[in-house]
Amino acid sequence: SKTADNSKTNKDRKIQQDNKQFDQHGGREVREKIQQHEQSVIQLSGNADDHQAKLPEPQSEQEIGNVRWNPRFDEKAYIAATALKEGEDAYKRNAFNQAECDKLPSDRGIPDTREYSVLNRSPPELLKEIILVDDFSDSASDGKLLRALPKVKTIRNNKREGLIRSRIRGADMAIGEVLTFLDSHCEVNEKWLEPLLSRVAENKTTVVSPIIDVIHMDTFSYIGSSADLKGGFGWNLNFRWDPMTSKQQSERSAHPTQPIKTPMIAGGLFSISKKWFIKSGKYDIGMDVWGGENLEISLRIWMCGGSLEIIPCSRVGHVFRKRHPYTFPGGGGFVFARNTRRAAEAWMDGYAKYYYQTEPGAKSVGYGDISDRLKLRETLKCKSFKWYLRNVYPELKVPGGGNEKFGEIRQKDKCLDSMGGKIGDKASTFPCHGGGGNQAGIKFIARYLEWIYAPDVKQIRQRDFCLSLGDTKGAQIPVVLMHCEGNAKLSSWQFVGKTIVNNILERCLSLSASGQIVAESCTESNANQEWHLNEL
């Protein structure tokens, strides 16, 4: 109908406005990371249609073999209390389709994707309690209503704390021997808990994660994920799913139910011995809201005597949203960079420079005091990040074999700057900021003054862009940003004394009288052609 079409148009427009506002506060990078994470799960799992199954009918009360619902808890009344009003945006409150979510029974049938939810699908003798942490949400009544459920406890923060500190508070309150952390937008599959607890019982320092299936944020359809994936990251330190090597796939095909060693966990879903959680340092309480905590705990567990595993026999569905339904103080990009930098400075030793090479803007973000993390490393006698690369994550290669240099390319008080540009944009200069450092309180405005000089391949690059000749003719050839691959000759530079020379035309990088970065004929004692690489 016309009314329905108008409603849909208004909803789409509102979503676009919310996304635009989120992006303006630094959320674009965070949202793109979430989208890339969801797509990588589906793409690496194969065709999404191949993993969707017809959902079995929901179980009746008599068919549910585990914990019965408490008669005092009225599920329909609970849903009705927070139901959408006519014309209300279904995505505004939780960043997923609440209308579809509300239609589903709490014990709906889902395809068993092993080779919901927690109450219904967990053996009662193994489930001590369910602790729900209300992070100062808009509705304080939610927690009170949910207490009517068996084994459910709720606590409410007096102010907004974020995921990291909220999880610590919940863990401190827990009385069970094993902690299992789950995002609120999860749905556990059949017999999900037993394999996790069994593995922790075998080795108290092993942290285990289920295979994370995808619940579609619009339709809530359940999509099984591939079991041939491991958690990893690139030098931007963003989480990603890595396919197994051919050798690993061969070993796994012979033993498909064996635990999968993983360099990193996604972070939203895992089980850990409570004693080991406390001894190994819980979470970094200095991190804010969300982001970077899974990197920190992954490096810490491996380097300090533990291990991380994905358990193929455990499956949990997760709603991957395109945005966060909450705000970040200072913006999502700032918070994510600050948290990630805390992890890098605490655990990556000298290898943190490769993070700054990849994300130069992070150098301007203050990361606060990490002395407690450094003291923890000493107390637990943790291994080095070099050990981690050799023994846990050899697939993560050091750029340029470790021969690259990283820093500012200076001419007096001015530094070579890409201006955060895109392909084809001209390089320029900007007043040097001295390498950023831990400038607490500085606003997160990324200045692109740090460069990677790779002498082996004769490149000066930043992220995926290389300094390149914009032409091959003229007295003063503009110097621009180009993709590093496919432009080897135009992007070939090397330091010769105090000059930077393009190898194809033997032109020198120069600051022209008009302030432009150009390549022109090399002349002796020309101050405009003298550059210094200030390593950071």
KABEL-V410488 format. One record per residue. N is the residue number from 1. RES is the residue in one letter. PHI is phi as a letter, one per 40 degrees, with the letter a starting at -180 (none if undefined). OMEGA is omega in whole degrees, -180 to 180 (* if undefined). BURIAL is 1 if it has 16 or more other ideal C-beta (glycine too) atoms within 10 Angstrom, else 0. Layout:
n=N res=RES phi=PHI omega=OMEGA burial=BURIAL
n=N res=RES phi=PHI omega=OMEGA burial=BURIAL
This chain:
n=1 res=S phi=none omega=-179 burial=0
n=2 res=K phi=c omega=179 burial=0
n=3 res=T phi=c omega=179 burial=0
n=4 res=A phi=c omega=179 burial=0
n=5 res=D phi=c omega=179 burial=0
n=6 res=N phi=c omega=179 burial=0
n=7 res=S phi=c omega=179 burial=0
n=8 res=K phi=c omega=180 burial=0
n=9 res=T phi=c omega=179 burial=0
n=10 res=N phi=c omega=179 burial=0
n=11 res=K phi=c omega=180 burial=1
n=12 res=D phi=c omega=-180 burial=0
n=13 res=R phi=c omega=180 burial=0
n=14 res=K phi=c omega=178 burial=0
n=15 res=I phi=c omega=179 burial=1
n=16 res=Q phi=c omega=179 burial=0
n=17 res=Q phi=c omega=178 burial=0
n=18 res=D phi=c omega=180 burial=1
n=19 res=N phi=c omega=-180 burial=0
n=20 res=K phi=c omega=178 burial=0
n=21 res=Q phi=c omega=178 burial=0
n=22 res=F phi=c omega=-180 burial=1
n=23 res=D phi=c omega=-178 burial=1
n=24 res=Q phi=c omega=179 burial=0
n=25 res=H phi=b omega=175 burial=1
n=26 res=G phi=g omega=-175 burial=1
n=27 res=G phi=c omega=-176 burial=1
n=28 res=R phi=d omega=-178 burial=1
n=29 res=E phi=c omega=-180 burial=1
n=30 res=V phi=c omega=-178 burial=1
n=31 res=R phi=c omega=180 burial=1
n=32 res=E phi=c omega=179 burial=0
n=33 res=K phi=c omega=179 burial=1
n=34 res=I phi=c omega=-180 burial=1
n=35 res=Q phi=c omega=180 burial=0
n=36 res=Q phi=c omega=180 burial=0
n=37 res=H phi=c omega=-179 burial=1
n=38 res=E phi=c omega=-178 burial=1
n=39 res=Q phi=c omega=-179 burial=0
n=40 res=S phi=c omega=178 burial=1
n=41 res=V phi=c omega=-177 burial=1
n=42 res=I phi=c omega=-177 burial=1
n=43 res=Q phi=c omega=-178 burial=0
n=44 res=L phi=c omega=178 burial=0
n=45 res=S phi=c omega=-176 burial=1
n=46 res=G phi=h omega=180 burial=0
n=47 res=N phi=c omega=-178 burial=0
n=48 res=A phi=d omega=-179 burial=0
n=49 res=D phi=c omega=-179 burial=0
n=50 res=D phi=c omega=-175 burial=0
n=51 res=H phi=b omega=178 burial=1
n=52 res=Q phi=c omega=180 burial=1
n=53 res=A phi=b omega=175 burial=0
n=54 res=K phi=c omega=-176 burial=0
n=55 res=L phi=c omega=176 burial=0
n=56 res=P phi=c omega=180 burial=0
n=57 res=E phi=c omega=178 burial=0
n=58 res=P phi=d omega=-180 burial=0
n=59 res=Q phi=c omega=172 burial=0
n=60 res=S phi=c omega=-179 burial=0
n=61 res=E phi=c omega=-178 burial=0
n=62 res=Q phi=c omega=-176 burial=0
n=63 res=E phi=c omega=-180 burial=0
n=64 res=I phi=c omega=-172 burial=0
n=65 res=G phi=c omega=-175 burial=0
n=66 res=N phi=b omega=-174 burial=0
n=67 res=V phi=c omega=176 burial=1
n=68 res=R phi=c omega=175 burial=0
n=69 res=W phi=c omega=176 burial=1
n=70 res=N phi=c omega=-179 burial=0
n=71 res=P phi=d omega=-179 burial=0
n=72 res=R phi=c omega=-179 burial=0
n=73 res=F phi=c omega=-179 burial=0
n=74 res=D phi=c omega=-176 burial=0
n=75 res=E phi=c omega=-179 burial=0
n=76 res=K phi=c omega=179 burial=0
n=77 res=A phi=c omega=179 burial=0
n=78 res=Y phi=c omega=179 burial=1
n=79 res=I phi=c omega=-178 burial=0
n=80 res=A phi=c omega=-177 burial=0
n=81 res=A phi=c omega=-180 burial=0
n=82 res=T phi=b omega=-177 burial=0
n=83 res=A phi=c omega=179 burial=0
n=84 res=L phi=c omega=174 burial=0
n=85 res=K phi=c omega=-178 burial=0
n=86 res=E phi=d omega=-180 burial=0
n=87 res=G phi=g omega=-179 burial=0
n=88 res=E phi=c omega=-180 burial=0
n=89 res=D phi=c omega=-177 burial=1
n=90 res=A phi=c omega=-175 burial=1
n=91 res=Y phi=b omega=-170 burial=1
n=92 res=K phi=c omega=-170 burial=0
n=93 res=R phi=c omega=-173 burial=0
n=94 res=N phi=b omega=-179 burial=1
n=95 res=A phi=g omega=166 burial=1
n=96 res=F phi=a omega=-174 burial=1
n=97 res=N phi=c omega=-177 burial=1
n=98 res=Q phi=c omega=-180 burial=1
n=99 res=A phi=d omega=178 burial=0
n=100 res=E phi=c omega=-179 burial=0
n=101 res=C phi=c omega=-178 burial=1
n=102 res=D phi=c omega=-180 burial=0
n=103 res=K phi=c omega=-172 burial=0
n=104 res=L phi=c omega=173 burial=0
n=105 res=P phi=c omega=-177 burial=0
n=106 res=S phi=c omega=180 burial=0
n=107 res=D phi=b omega=-179 burial=1
n=108 res=R phi=d omega=175 burial=1
n=109 res=G phi=c omega=176 burial=1
n=110 res=I phi=b omega=-180 burial=1
n=111 res=P phi=c omega=178 burial=1
n=112 res=D phi=c omega=-174 burial=0
n=113 res=T phi=c omega=174 burial=1
n=114 res=R phi=c omega=173 burial=1
n=115 res=E phi=c omega=* burial=0
n=116 res=Y phi=none omega=-122 burial=1
n=117 res=S phi=b omega=-172 burial=1
n=118 res=V phi=d omega=179 burial=1
n=119 res=L phi=c omega=-174 burial=1
n=120 res=N phi=c omega=-170 burial=1
n=121 res=R phi=b omega=176 burial=1
n=122 res=S phi=b omega=177 burial=1
n=123 res=P phi=d omega=-175 burial=0
n=124 res=P phi=d omega=-179 burial=0
n=125 res=E phi=c omega=180 burial=0
n=126 res=L phi=b omega=-176 burial=0
n=127 res=L phi=b omega=-178 burial=1
n=128 res=K phi=c omega=-175 burial=0
n=129 res=E phi=a omega=172 burial=0
n=130 res=I phi=b omega=-178 burial=1
n=131 res=I phi=b omega=178 burial=1
n=132 res=L phi=b omega=-180 burial=1
n=133 res=V phi=b omega=177 burial=1
n=134 res=D phi=c omega=-176 burial=1
n=135 res=D phi=c omega=177 burial=1
n=136 res=F phi=f omega=-179 burial=0
n=137 res=S phi=c omega=-179 burial=0
n=138 res=D phi=c omega=-176 burial=0
n=139 res=S phi=b omega=179 burial=0
n=140 res=A phi=c omega=-176 burial=0
n=141 res=S phi=c omega=-179 burial=0
n=142 res=D phi=d omega=-177 burial=1
n=143 res=G phi=c omega=-179 burial=1
n=144 res=K phi=c omega=180 burial=0
n=145 res=L phi=c omega=-176 burial=1
n=146 res=L phi=c omega=179 burial=1
n=147 res=R phi=c omega=179 burial=0
n=148 res=A phi=c omega=179 burial=0
n=149 res=L phi=c omega=180 burial=1
n=150 res=P phi=c omega=175 burial=0
n=151 res=K phi=g omega=-177 burial=0
n=152 res=V phi=c omega=174 burial=1
n=153 res=K phi=b omega=179 burial=1
n=154 res=T phi=b omega=172 burial=1
n=155 res=I phi=b omega=-178 burial=0
n=156 res=R phi=b omega=177 burial=0
n=157 res=N phi=c omega=179 burial=0
n=158 res=N phi=c omega=175 burial=0
n=159 res=K phi=a omega=-180 burial=0
n=160 res=R phi=c omega=-178 burial=0
n=161 res=E phi=b omega=-176 burial=1
n=162 res=G phi=g omega=-175 burial=1
n=163 res=L phi=c omega=-170 burial=1
n=164 res=I phi=c omega=-179 burial=1
n=165 res=R phi=c omega=177 burial=1
n=166 res=S phi=c omega=178 burial=1
n=167 res=R phi=c omega=178 burial=1
n=168 res=I phi=c omega=180 burial=1
n=169 res=R phi=c omega=178 burial=0
n=170 res=G phi=c omega=180 burial=1
n=171 res=A phi=c omega=179 burial=1
n=172 res=D phi=c omega=-178 burial=0
n=173 res=M phi=c omega=-173 burial=0
n=174 res=A phi=c omega=180 burial=1
n=175 res=I phi=b omega=-180 burial=0
n=176 res=G phi=c omega=180 burial=0
n=177 res=E phi=c omega=-179 burial=0
n=178 res=V phi=b omega=176 burial=1
n=179 res=L phi=c omega=172 burial=1
n=180 res=T phi=b omega=-180 burial=1
n=181 res=F phi=c omega=176 burial=1
n=182 res=L phi=b omega=169 burial=1
n=183 res=D phi=c omega=-179 burial=0
n=184 res=S phi=c omega=-178 burial=0
n=185 res=H phi=c omega=179 burial=1
n=186 res=C phi=b omega=177 burial=1
n=187 res=E phi=a omega=-174 burial=1
n=188 res=V phi=c omega=-178 burial=1
n=189 res=N phi=c omega=-180 burial=1
n=190 res=E phi=c omega=175 burial=0
n=191 res=K phi=f omega=-177 burial=0
n=192 res=W phi=c omega=-169 burial=1
n=193 res=L phi=c omega=-174 burial=1
n=194 res=E phi=d omega=-180 burial=0
n=195 res=P phi=c omega=180 burial=1
n=196 res=L phi=c omega=-178 burial=1
n=197 res=L phi=c omega=179 burial=1
n=198 res=S phi=c omega=-178 burial=0
n=199 res=R phi=c omega=178 burial=1
n=200 res=V phi=c omega=178 burial=1
n=201 res=A phi=c omega=179 burial=0
n=202 res=E phi=c omega=-178 burial=0
n=203 res=N phi=a omega=-173 burial=0
n=204 res=K phi=c omega=-180 burial=0
n=205 res=T phi=c omega=177 burial=1
n=206 res=T phi=c omega=176 burial=1
n=207 res=V phi=b omega=-170 burial=1
n=208 res=V phi=b omega=180 burial=1
n=209 res=S phi=b omega=174 burial=1
n=210 res=P phi=c omega=166 burial=1
n=211 res=I phi=c omega=-174 burial=1
n=212 res=I phi=c omega=175 burial=1
n=213 res=D phi=c omega=-176 burial=1
n=214 res=V phi=b omega=169 burial=1
n=215 res=I phi=b omega=-175 burial=1
n=216 res=H phi=c omega=-174 burial=1
n=217 res=M phi=c omega=-179 burial=1
n=218 res=D phi=c omega=-173 burial=0
n=219 res=T phi=b omega=-176 burial=0
n=220 res=F phi=g omega=172 burial=1
n=221 res=S phi=c omega=-174 burial=1
n=222 res=Y phi=b omega=-176 burial=1
n=223 res=I phi=b omega=179 burial=1
n=224 res=G phi=c omega=-179 burial=1
n=225 res=S phi=c omega=177 burial=1
n=226 res=S phi=c omega=176 burial=1
n=227 res=A phi=c omega=-177 burial=1
n=228 res=D phi=c omega=-178 burial=1
n=229 res=L phi=b omega=174 burial=1
n=230 res=K phi=b omega=175 burial=1
n=231 res=G phi=c omega=179 burial=1
n=232 res=G phi=a omega=179 burial=1
n=233 res=F phi=a omega=173 burial=1
n=234 res=G phi=b omega=-178 burial=0
n=235 res=W phi=c omega=168 burial=1
n=236 res=N phi=c omega=176 burial=1
n=237 res=L phi=g omega=173 burial=1
n=238 res=N phi=c omega=178 burial=1
n=239 res=F phi=c omega=175 burial=1
n=240 res=R phi=a omega=174 burial=1
n=241 res=W phi=c omega=179 burial=1
n=242 res=D phi=b omega=173 burial=1
n=243 res=P phi=c omega=179 burial=0
n=244 res=M phi=c omega=173 burial=1
n=245 res=T phi=c omega=-179 burial=0
n=246 res=S phi=d omega=178 burial=0
n=247 res=K phi=c omega=179 burial=0
n=248 res=Q phi=c omega=178 burial=1
n=249 res=Q phi=c omega=179 burial=0
n=250 res=S phi=c omega=179 burial=0
n=251 res=E phi=c omega=-179 burial=0
n=252 res=R phi=c omega=180 burial=1
n=253 res=S phi=c omega=178 burial=0
n=254 res=A phi=c omega=-179 burial=0
n=255 res=H phi=b omega=-172 burial=0
n=256 res=P phi=c omega=-179 burial=0
n=257 res=T phi=c omega=-179 burial=0
n=258 res=Q phi=c omega=178 burial=0
n=259 res=P phi=d omega=-179 burial=1
n=260 res=I phi=b omega=175 burial=1
n=261 res=K phi=c omega=-178 burial=0
n=262 res=T phi=b omega=-180 burial=1
n=263 res=P phi=c omega=-175 burial=1
n=264 res=M phi=a omega=174 burial=1
n=265 res=I phi=b omega=-180 burial=1
n=266 res=A phi=c omega=172 burial=1
n=267 res=G phi=h omega=-176 burial=1
n=268 res=G phi=c omega=-172 burial=1
n=269 res=L phi=a omega=175 burial=1
n=270 res=F phi=a omega=177 burial=1
n=271 res=S phi=b omega=-178 burial=1
n=272 res=I phi=a omega=173 burial=1
n=273 res=S phi=d omega=-179 burial=1
n=274 res=K phi=c omega=179 burial=1
n=275 res=K phi=c omega=-180 burial=0
n=276 res=W phi=c omega=176 burial=1
n=277 res=F phi=d omega=-180 burial=1
n=278 res=I phi=c omega=-176 burial=0
n=279 res=K phi=c omega=-176 burial=1
n=280 res=S phi=c omega=172 burial=1
n=281 res=G phi=h omega=179 burial=1
n=282 res=K phi=f omega=171 burial=1
n=283 res=Y phi=b omega=173 burial=1
n=284 res=D phi=c omega=-175 burial=1
n=285 res=I phi=c omega=178 burial=0
n=286 res=G phi=c omega=177 burial=1
n=287 res=M phi=c omega=-177 burial=1
n=288 res=D phi=b omega=169 burial=1
n=289 res=V phi=f omega=-172 burial=1
n=290 res=W phi=a omega=174 burial=1
n=291 res=G phi=h omega=177 burial=1
n=292 res=G phi=g omega=-177 burial=1
n=293 res=E phi=c omega=179 burial=1
n=294 res=N phi=c omega=175 burial=1
n=295 res=L phi=c omega=-177 burial=1
n=296 res=E phi=c omega=-177 burial=1
n=297 res=I phi=c omega=179 burial=1
n=298 res=S phi=c omega=178 burial=1
n=299 res=L phi=c omega=-176 burial=1
n=300 res=R phi=c omega=-179 burial=1
n=301 res=I phi=c omega=-179 burial=1
n=302 res=W phi=c omega=-173 burial=1
n=303 res=M phi=c omega=-175 burial=1
n=304 res=C phi=b omega=170 burial=1
n=305 res=G phi=h omega=179 burial=0
n=306 res=G phi=b omega=178 burial=1
n=307 res=S phi=a omega=179 burial=0
n=308 res=L phi=b omega=180 burial=1
n=309 res=E phi=a omega=169 burial=1
n=310 res=I phi=b omega=-176 burial=1
n=311 res=I phi=b omega=-174 burial=1
n=312 res=P phi=c omega=-177 burial=1
n=313 res=C phi=c omega=178 burial=1
n=314 res=S phi=b omega=-178 burial=1
n=315 res=R phi=b omega=177 burial=1
n=316 res=V phi=b omega=177 burial=1
n=317 res=G phi=c omega=-176 burial=1
n=318 res=H phi=a omega=176 burial=1
n=319 res=V phi=c omega=177 burial=1
n=320 res=F phi=c omega=-176 burial=1
n=321 res=R phi=c omega=-178 burial=1
n=322 res=K phi=c omega=177 burial=1
n=323 res=R phi=a omega=175 burial=1
n=324 res=H phi=c omega=178 burial=1
n=325 res=P phi=c omega=-180 burial=0
n=326 res=Y phi=a omega=-176 burial=0
n=327 res=T phi=b omega=177 burial=0
n=328 res=F phi=b omega=177 burial=1
n=329 res=P phi=c omega=-178 burial=0
n=330 res=G phi=g omega=-180 burial=1
n=331 res=G phi=h omega=-177 burial=1
n=332 res=G phi=c omega=-180 burial=1
n=333 res=G phi=c omega=180 burial=1
n=334 res=F phi=c omega=-177 burial=1
n=335 res=V phi=c omega=-180 burial=1
n=336 res=F phi=c omega=180 burial=1
n=337 res=A phi=c omega=180 burial=1
n=338 res=R phi=c omega=180 burial=1
n=339 res=N phi=c omega=-179 burial=1
n=340 res=T phi=c omega=180 burial=1
n=341 res=R phi=c omega=176 burial=1
n=342 res=R phi=d omega=179 burial=1
n=343 res=A phi=c omega=-178 burial=1
n=344 res=A phi=c omega=-178 burial=1
n=345 res=E phi=c omega=-177 burial=1
n=346 res=A phi=c omega=-166 burial=1
n=347 res=W phi=b omega=-172 burial=1
n=348 res=M phi=b omega=178 burial=1
n=349 res=D phi=f omega=-178 burial=0
n=350 res=G phi=c omega=-179 burial=0
n=351 res=Y phi=c omega=177 burial=1
n=352 res=A phi=c omega=-179 burial=1
n=353 res=K phi=c omega=180 burial=1
n=354 res=Y phi=c omega=172 burial=1
n=355 res=Y phi=c omega=-179 burial=1
n=356 res=Y phi=c omega=175 burial=1
n=357 res=Q phi=c omega=-178 burial=1
n=358 res=T phi=c omega=-179 burial=1
n=359 res=E phi=b omega=-175 burial=1
n=360 res=P phi=c omega=180 burial=1
n=361 res=G phi=c omega=-178 burial=1
n=362 res=A phi=c omega=-178 burial=1
n=363 res=K phi=c omega=-178 burial=1
n=364 res=S phi=c omega=-177 burial=1
n=365 res=V phi=c omega=177 burial=1
n=366 res=G phi=c omega=-177 burial=1
n=367 res=Y phi=b omega=175 burial=1
n=368 res=G phi=g omega=-176 burial=0
n=369 res=D phi=c omega=178 burial=0
n=370 res=I phi=b omega=-176 burial=1
n=371 res=S phi=c omega=180 burial=0
n=372 res=D phi=c omega=177 burial=0
n=373 res=R phi=c omega=179 burial=1
n=374 res=L phi=c omega=177 burial=0
n=375 res=K phi=c omega=177 burial=0
n=376 res=L phi=c omega=178 burial=1
n=377 res=R phi=d omega=-179 burial=1
n=378 res=E phi=c omega=-178 burial=0
n=379 res=T phi=c omega=-178 burial=0
n=380 res=L phi=c omega=-179 burial=1
n=381 res=K phi=f omega=-176 burial=0
n=382 res=C phi=c omega=179 burial=1
n=383 res=K phi=c omega=-177 burial=1
n=384 res=S phi=c omega=176 burial=0
n=385 res=F phi=c omega=176 burial=1
n=386 res=K phi=c omega=176 burial=0
n=387 res=W phi=c omega=180 burial=0
n=388 res=Y phi=d omega=179 burial=1
n=389 res=L phi=c omega=-176 burial=1
n=390 res=R phi=c omega=-170 burial=0
n=391 res=N phi=b omega=-176 burial=0
n=392 res=V phi=b omega=-172 burial=1
n=393 res=Y phi=b omega=-180 burial=1
n=394 res=P phi=c omega=179 burial=0
n=395 res=E phi=c omega=178 burial=0
n=396 res=L phi=c omega=-175 burial=1
n=397 res=K phi=c omega=176 burial=0
n=398 res=V phi=c omega=-178 burial=0
n=399 res=P phi=d omega=176 burial=1
n=400 res=G phi=g omega=-179 burial=1
n=401 res=G phi=g omega=179 burial=0
n=402 res=G phi=g omega=-178 burial=0
n=403 res=N phi=c omega=-176 burial=0
n=404 res=E phi=c omega=177 burial=1
n=405 res=K phi=b omega=-174 burial=1
n=406 res=F phi=b omega=178 burial=1
n=407 res=G phi=i omega=179 burial=1
n=408 res=E phi=c omega=174 burial=1
n=409 res=I phi=c omega=-168 burial=1
n=410 res=R phi=b omega=164 burial=1
n=411 res=Q phi=b omega=-172 burial=1
n=412 res=K phi=f omega=-177 burial=0
n=413 res=D phi=c omega=179 burial=0
n=414 res=K phi=b omega=-178 burial=1
n=415 res=C phi=b omega=175 burial=1
n=416 res=L phi=c omega=-173 burial=1
n=417 res=D phi=b omega=176 burial=1
n=418 res=S phi=c omega=-179 burial=1
n=419 res=M phi=g omega=-179 burial=0
n=420 res=G phi=g omega=-171 burial=0
n=421 res=G phi=c omega=180 burial=1
n=422 res=K phi=b omega=-177 burial=0
n=423 res=I phi=d omega=178 burial=0
n=424 res=G phi=g omega=179 burial=0
n=425 res=D phi=c omega=-179 burial=0
n=426 res=K phi=c omega=174 burial=0
n=427 res=A phi=c omega=-178 burial=1
n=428 res=S phi=a omega=175 burial=1
n=429 res=T phi=b omega=180 burial=1
n=430 res=F phi=a omega=179 burial=0
n=431 res=P phi=d omega=-178 burial=0
n=432 res=C phi=c omega=179 burial=1
n=433 res=H phi=b omega=175 burial=1
n=434 res=G phi=g omega=175 burial=0
n=435 res=G phi=g omega=174 burial=1
n=436 res=G phi=g omega=-177 burial=1
n=437 res=G phi=g omega=-178 burial=0
n=438 res=N phi=c omega=-176 burial=0
n=439 res=Q phi=c omega=-176 burial=0
n=440 res=A phi=c omega=176 burial=0
n=441 res=G phi=g omega=-179 burial=0
n=442 res=I phi=c omega=179 burial=0
n=443 res=K phi=c omega=-177 burial=0
n=444 res=F phi=c omega=173 burial=1
n=445 res=I phi=b omega=-173 burial=0
n=446 res=A phi=c omega=171 burial=0
n=447 res=R phi=b omega=-173 burial=1
n=448 res=Y phi=b omega=-176 burial=1
n=449 res=L phi=b omega=-177 burial=1
n=450 res=E phi=c omega=-176 burial=1
n=451 res=W phi=b omega=174 burial=1
n=452 res=I phi=b omega=173 burial=1
n=453 res=Y phi=b omega=-179 burial=1
n=454 res=A phi=b omega=-176 burial=1
n=455 res=P phi=c omega=-178 burial=0
n=456 res=D phi=c omega=-179 burial=0
n=457 res=V phi=b omega=177 burial=0
n=458 res=K phi=f omega=179 burial=1
n=459 res=Q phi=b omega=168 burial=1
n=460 res=I phi=b omega=-171 burial=1
n=461 res=R phi=b omega=176 burial=1
n=462 res=Q phi=a omega=-172 burial=1
n=463 res=R phi=f omega=-180 burial=1
n=464 res=D phi=c omega=-178 burial=0
n=465 res=F phi=b omega=177 burial=1
n=466 res=C phi=b omega=173 burial=1
n=467 res=L phi=c omega=-171 burial=1
n=468 res=S phi=a omega=173 burial=1
n=469 res=L phi=c omega=179 burial=1
n=470 res=G phi=c omega=-179 burial=1
n=471 res=D phi=a omega=177 burial=0
n=472 res=T phi=b omega=-179 burial=0
n=473 res=K phi=b omega=178 burial=0
n=474 res=G phi=h omega=180 burial=0
n=475 res=A phi=c omega=178 burial=0
n=476 res=Q phi=b omega=-177 burial=1
n=477 res=I phi=c omega=179 burial=1
n=478 res=P phi=c omega=178 burial=1
n=479 res=V phi=b omega=-172 burial=1
n=480 res=V phi=b omega=175 burial=1
n=481 res=L phi=c omega=179 burial=1
n=482 res=M phi=b omega=174 burial=1
n=483 res=H phi=c omega=-177 burial=0
n=484 res=C phi=c omega=-180 burial=1
n=485 res=E phi=c omega=178 burial=0
n=486 res=G phi=g omega=180 burial=0
n=487 res=N phi=b omega=-171 burial=0
n=488 res=A phi=d omega=-176 burial=0
n=489 res=K phi=c omega=-178 burial=0
n=490 res=L phi=c omega=-177 burial=1
n=491 res=S phi=b omega=-176 burial=1
n=492 res=S phi=c omega=-179 burial=1
n=493 res=W phi=b omega=171 burial=1
n=494 res=Q phi=a omega=176 burial=0
n=495 res=F phi=c omega=174 burial=1
n=496 res=V phi=b omega=-173 burial=0
n=497 res=G phi=g omega=179 burial=0
n=498 res=K phi=c omega=-177 burial=0
n=499 res=T phi=b omega=175 burial=1
n=500 res=I phi=b omega=-170 burial=1
n=501 res=V phi=b omega=172 burial=1
n=502 res=N phi=c omega=-170 burial=1
n=503 res=N phi=c omega=-177 burial=0
n=504 res=I phi=c omega=-178 burial=0
n=505 res=L phi=b omega=-177 burial=1
n=506 res=E phi=f omega=175 burial=0
n=507 res=R phi=c omega=-180 burial=1
n=508 res=C phi=b omega=175 burial=1
n=509 res=L phi=c omega=-172 burial=1
n=510 res=S phi=a omega=173 burial=1
n=511 res=L phi=c omega=-175 burial=1
n=512 res=S phi=c omega=-180 burial=0
n=513 res=A phi=c omega=180 burial=0
n=514 res=S phi=c omega=178 burial=0
n=515 res=G phi=g omega=180 burial=0
n=516 res=Q phi=c omega=173 burial=0
n=517 res=I phi=c omega=-177 burial=1
n=518 res=V phi=b omega=172 burial=1
n=519 res=A phi=b omega=-179 burial=1
n=520 res=E phi=b omega=-178 burial=1
n=521 res=S phi=d omega=-179 burial=0
n=522 res=C phi=c omega=177 burial=1
n=523 res=T phi=b omega=-178 burial=0
n=524 res=E phi=c omega=176 burial=0
n=525 res=S phi=f omega=178 burial=0
n=526 res=N phi=c omega=-176 burial=0
n=527 res=A phi=c omega=-179 burial=0
n=528 res=N phi=c omega=179 burial=0
n=529 res=Q phi=b omega=-179 burial=1
n=530 res=E phi=c omega=-178 burial=1
n=531 res=W phi=b omega=179 burial=1
n=532 res=H phi=b omega=176 burial=0
n=533 res=L phi=c omega=179 burial=1
n=534 res=N phi=c omega=-176 burial=1
n=535 res=E phi=c omega=-177 burial=0
n=536 res=L phi=b omega=* burial=1
